[in-house]
Amino acid sequence: MICEPVPYCARVSARELGMAGLQACVLAAGKGTRMGGDRPKVLFEANGKTLLGWVLGALSEAGVDSCVVVVGHCKEEVIATLPTGVRWAEQSPQFGTGHAVRCARDSFSDQRSDPLLVTYGDMPLVSPGTYRRLAGIIRAGNADAVMLTVSVPPESRFGRVIRNAGDGVDRVVEYKDATPGERGVSEGNAGVYCFRPAVLWPALEKVGNKNAQGEYYLPDVLPIIISEGGQVLASASDVPGEELGVNTPEDLSLAAKALADRFGVC
């Protein structure tokens, strides 16, 4: 039996304890064609627990008390696995990560200014500490948006973080849209973010889809936020391998081993 985080629904929320609240949007609408079969990718299991279950457990430990999962492919199967207290929003059709977060917009209250994490349902290795660290940067008022970054080799398919002359974040370029020079940048976008909601929502409405995929990319909110006077920071991961997104059976095996190593055997 593998030790694991406390289930989402079993925790007392930060808000109930009188602490600062924390919100999260989990992107889980994709099919995951490289995994084989028709099962939603986020429902594949690692050590007896779904990928989505691992993500929700980590968010719960980080203090998230308001969580929305964006569903799409085989939505009923995914919805059936959601713990008590976790809401869902549908993305159909699927037009990219920015579109996915926009689909969840109405599920979040305008009355809440708590930091909003955005993460993926197929990234089971992101630690609760990482989520807390990103949220802490927003709470401290040091940024309007913060993104998790990792060091990547030139052949990596991760989007590249392009810095400005002052070494701040200028934009993120998806690999398919990057020039050869941009692909040589060694700082990659891990795909995990935290935002001030009051800044995120209006910026999302301005994101376009003039790119190789014809999709609305979530990272495209960053230059919009910057152009309107906002601050965007990058925070490097300090947990080796936590940026792993499960896209293939080989990735699933790697994730299962890493989780076993992290939590040990009861």
Secondary structure as a PSIPRED ss2 file (coil, helix, strand):
# PSIPRED VFORMAT (PSIPRED V4.0)

   1 M C   1.000  0.000  0.000
   2 I E   0.000  0.000  1.000
   3 C C   1.000  0.000  0.000
   4 E C   1.000  0.000  0.000
   5 P C   1.000  0.000  0.000
   6 V C   1.000  0.000  0.000
   7 P C   1.000  0.000  0.000
   8 Y H   0.000  1.000  0.000
   9 C H   0.000  1.000  0.000
  10 A H   0.000  1.000  0.000
  11 R C   1.000  0.000  0.000
  12 V C   1.000  0.000  0.000
  13 S C   1.000  0.000  0.000
  14 A C   1.000  0.000  0.000
  15 R C   1.000  0.000  0.000
  16 E C   1.000  0.000  0.000
  17 L C   1.000  0.000  0.000
  18 G C   1.000  0.000  0.000
  19 M C   1.000  0.000  0.000
  20 A C   1.000  0.000  0.000
  21 G C   1.000  0.000  0.000
  22 L C   1.000  0.000  0.000
  23 Q E   0.000  0.000  1.000
  24 A E   0.000  0.000  1.000
  25 C E   0.000  0.000  1.000
  26 V E   0.000  0.000  1.000
  27 L E   0.000  0.000  1.000
  28 A E   0.000  0.000  1.000
  29 A C   1.000  0.000  0.000
  30 G C   1.000  0.000  0.000
  31 K C   1.000  0.000  0.000
  32 G C   1.000  0.000  0.000
  33 T H   0.000  1.000  0.000
  34 R H   0.000  1.000  0.000
  35 M H   0.000  1.000  0.000
  36 G C   1.000  0.000  0.000
  37 G C   1.000  0.000  0.000
  38 D C   1.000  0.000  0.000
  39 R C   1.000  0.000  0.000
  40 P C   1.000  0.000  0.000
  41 K H   0.000  1.000  0.000
  42 V H   0.000  1.000  0.000
  43 L H   0.000  1.000  0.000
  44 F C   1.000  0.000  0.000
  45 E E   0.000  0.000  1.000
  46 A E   0.000  0.000  1.000
  47 N C   1.000  0.000  0.000
  48 G C   1.000  0.000  0.000
  49 K E   0.000  0.000  1.000
  50 T E   0.000  0.000  1.000
  51 L H   0.000  1.000  0.000
  52 L H   0.000  1.000  0.000
  53 G H   0.000  1.000  0.000
  54 W H   0.000  1.000  0.000
  55 V H   0.000  1.000  0.000
  56 L H   0.000  1.000  0.000
  57 G H   0.000  1.000  0.000
  58 A H   0.000  1.000  0.000
  59 L H   0.000  1.000  0.000
  60 S H   0.000  1.000  0.000
  61 E H   0.000  1.000  0.000
  62 A H   0.000  1.000  0.000
  63 G C   1.000  0.000  0.000
  64 V C   1.000  0.000  0.000
  65 D C   1.000  0.000  0.000
  66 S E   0.000  0.000  1.000
  67 C E   0.000  0.000  1.000
  68 V E   0.000  0.000  1.000
  69 V E   0.000  0.000  1.000
  70 V E   0.000  0.000  1.000
  71 V E   0.000  0.000  1.000
  72 G C   1.000  0.000  0.000
  73 H C   1.000  0.000  0.000
  74 C C   1.000  0.000  0.000
  75 K H   0.000  1.000  0.000
  76 E H   0.000  1.000  0.000
  77 E H   0.000  1.000  0.000
  78 V H   0.000  1.000  0.000
  79 I H   0.000  1.000  0.000
  80 A H   0.000  1.000  0.000
  81 T C   1.000  0.000  0.000
  82 L C   1.000  0.000  0.000
  83 P C   1.000  0.000  0.000
  84 T C   1.000  0.000  0.000
  85 G C   1.000  0.000  0.000
  86 V E   0.000  0.000  1.000
  87 R E   0.000  0.000  1.000
  88 W E   0.000  0.000  1.000
  89 A E   0.000  0.000  1.000
  90 E E   0.000  0.000  1.000
  91 Q C   1.000  0.000  0.000
  92 S C   1.000  0.000  0.000
  93 P C   1.000  0.000  0.000
  94 Q C   1.000  0.000  0.000
  95 F C   1.000  0.000  0.000
  96 G C   1.000  0.000  0.000
  97 T H   0.000  1.000  0.000
  98 G H   0.000  1.000  0.000
  99 H H   0.000  1.000  0.000
 100 A H   0.000  1.000  0.000
 101 V H   0.000  1.000  0.000
 102 R H   0.000  1.000  0.000
 103 C H   0.000  1.000  0.000
 104 A C   1.000  0.000  0.000
 105 R H   0.000  1.000  0.000
 106 D H   0.000  1.000  0.000
 107 S H   0.000  1.000  0.000
 108 F C   1.000  0.000  0.000
 109 S C   1.000  0.000  0.000
 110 D C   1.000  0.000  0.000
 111 Q C   1.000  0.000  0.000
 112 R C   1.000  0.000  0.000
 113 S C   1.000  0.000  0.000
 114 D C   1.000  0.000  0.000
 115 P C   1.000  0.000  0.000
 116 L E   0.000  0.000  1.000
 117 L E   0.000  0.000  1.000
 118 V E   0.000  0.000  1.000
 119 T E   0.000  0.000  1.000
 120 Y E   0.000  0.000  1.000
 121 G C   1.000  0.000  0.000
 122 D C   1.000  0.000  0.000
 123 M C   1.000  0.000  0.000
 124 P C   1.000  0.000  0.000
 125 L C   1.000  0.000  0.000
 126 V C   1.000  0.000  0.000
 127 S C   1.000  0.000  0.000
 128 P H   0.000  1.000  0.000
 129 G H   0.000  1.000  0.000
 130 T H   0.000  1.000  0.000
 131 Y H   0.000  1.000  0.000
 132 R H   0.000  1.000  0.000
 133 R H   0.000  1.000  0.000
 134 L H   0.000  1.000  0.000
 135 A H   0.000  1.000  0.000
 136 G H   0.000  1.000  0.000
 137 I H   0.000  1.000  0.000
 138 I H   0.000  1.000  0.000
 139 R H   0.000  1.000  0.000
 140 A C   1.000  0.000  0.000
 141 G C   1.000  0.000  0.000
 142 N C   1.000  0.000  0.000
 143 A C   1.000  0.000  0.000
 144 D C   1.000  0.000  0.000
 145 A E   0.000  0.000  1.000
 146 V E   0.000  0.000  1.000
 147 M E   0.000  0.000  1.000
 148 L E   0.000  0.000  1.000
 149 T E   0.000  0.000  1.000
 150 V E   0.000  0.000  1.000
 151 S E   0.000  0.000  1.000
 152 V C   1.000  0.000  0.000
 153 P C   1.000  0.000  0.000
 154 P C   1.000  0.000  0.000
 155 E C   1.000  0.000  0.000
 156 S C   1.000  0.000  0.000
 157 R C   1.000  0.000  0.000
 158 F C   1.000  0.000  0.000
 159 G C   1.000  0.000  0.000
 160 R E   0.000  0.000  1.000
 161 V E   0.000  0.000  1.000
 162 I E   0.000  0.000  1.000
 163 R E   0.000  0.000  1.000
 164 N C   1.000  0.000  0.000
 165 A C   1.000  0.000  0.000
 166 G C   1.000  0.000  0.000
 167 D C   1.000  0.000  0.000
 168 G C   1.000  0.000  0.000
 169 V E   0.000  0.000  1.000
 170 D E   0.000  0.000  1.000
 171 R E   0.000  0.000  1.000
 172 V E   0.000  0.000  1.000
 173 V E   0.000  0.000  1.000
 174 E C   1.000  0.000  0.000
 175 Y H   0.000  1.000  0.000
 176 K H   0.000  1.000  0.000
 177 D H   0.000  1.000  0.000
 178 A C   1.000  0.000  0.000
 179 T C   1.000  0.000  0.000
 180 P H   0.000  1.000  0.000
 181 G H   0.000  1.000  0.000
 182 E H   0.000  1.000  0.000
 183 R H   0.000  1.000  0.000
 184 G C   1.000  0.000  0.000
 185 V C   1.000  0.000  0.000
 186 S C   1.000  0.000  0.000
 187 E E   0.000  0.000  1.000
 188 G E   0.000  0.000  1.000
 189 N E   0.000  0.000  1.000
 190 A E   0.000  0.000  1.000
 191 G E   0.000  0.000  1.000
 192 V E   0.000  0.000  1.000
 193 Y E   0.000  0.000  1.000
 194 C E   0.000  0.000  1.000
 195 F E   0.000  0.000  1.000
 196 R C   1.000  0.000  0.000
 197 P H   0.000  1.000  0.000
 198 A H   0.000  1.000  0.000
 199 V H   0.000  1.000  0.000
 200 L H   0.000  1.000  0.000
 201 W H   0.000  1.000  0.000
 202 P H   0.000  1.000  0.000
 203 A H   0.000  1.000  0.000
 204 L H   0.000  1.000  0.000
 205 E C   1.000  0.000  0.000
 206 K C   1.000  0.000  0.000
 207 V C   1.000  0.000  0.000
 208 G C   1.000  0.000  0.000
 209 N C   1.000  0.000  0.000
 210 K C   1.000  0.000  0.000
 211 N C   1.000  0.000  0.000
 212 A C   1.000  0.000  0.000
 213 Q C   1.000  0.000  0.000
 214 G C   1.000  0.000  0.000
 215 E C   1.000  0.000  0.000
 216 Y C   1.000  0.000  0.000
 217 Y C   1.000  0.000  0.000
 218 L H   0.000  1.000  0.000
 219 P H   0.000  1.000  0.000
 220 D H   0.000  1.000  0.000
 221 V H   0.000  1.000  0.000
 222 L H   0.000  1.000  0.000
 223 P H   0.000  1.000  0.000
 224 I H   0.000  1.000  0.000
 225 I H   0.000  1.000  0.000
 226 I H   0.000  1.000  0.000
 227 S H   0.000  1.000  0.000
 228 E C   1.000  0.000  0.000
 229 G C   1.000  0.000  0.000
 230 G C   1.000  0.000  0.000
 231 Q C   1.000  0.000  0.000
 232 V E   0.000  0.000  1.000
 233 L E   0.000  0.000  1.000
 234 A E   0.000  0.000  1.000
 235 S E   0.000  0.000  1.000
 236 A E   0.000  0.000  1.000
 237 S C   1.000  0.000  0.000
 238 D C   1.000  0.000  0.000
 239 V C   1.000  0.000  0.000
 240 P C   1.000  0.000  0.000
 241 G C   1.000  0.000  0.000
 242 E C   1.000  0.000  0.000
 243 E C   1.000  0.000  0.000
 244 L C   1.000  0.000  0.000
 245 G C   1.000  0.000  0.000
 246 V C   1.000  0.000  0.000
 247 N C   1.000  0.000  0.000
 248 T C   1.000  0.000  0.000
 249 P H   0.000  1.000  0.000
 250 E H   0.000  1.000  0.000
 251 D H   0.000  1.000  0.000
 252 L H   0.000  1.000  0.000
 253 S H   0.000  1.000  0.000
 254 L H   0.000  1.000  0.000
 255 A H   0.000  1.000  0.000
 256 A H   0.000  1.000  0.000
 257 K H   0.000  1.000  0.000
 258 A H   0.000  1.000  0.000
 259 L H   0.000  1.000  0.000
 260 A H   0.000  1.000  0.000
 261 D H   0.000  1.000  0.000
 262 R H   0.000  1.000  0.000
 263 F H   0.000  1.000  0.000
 264 G C   1.000  0.000  0.000
 265 V E   0.000  0.000  1.000
 266 C C   1.000  0.000  0.000
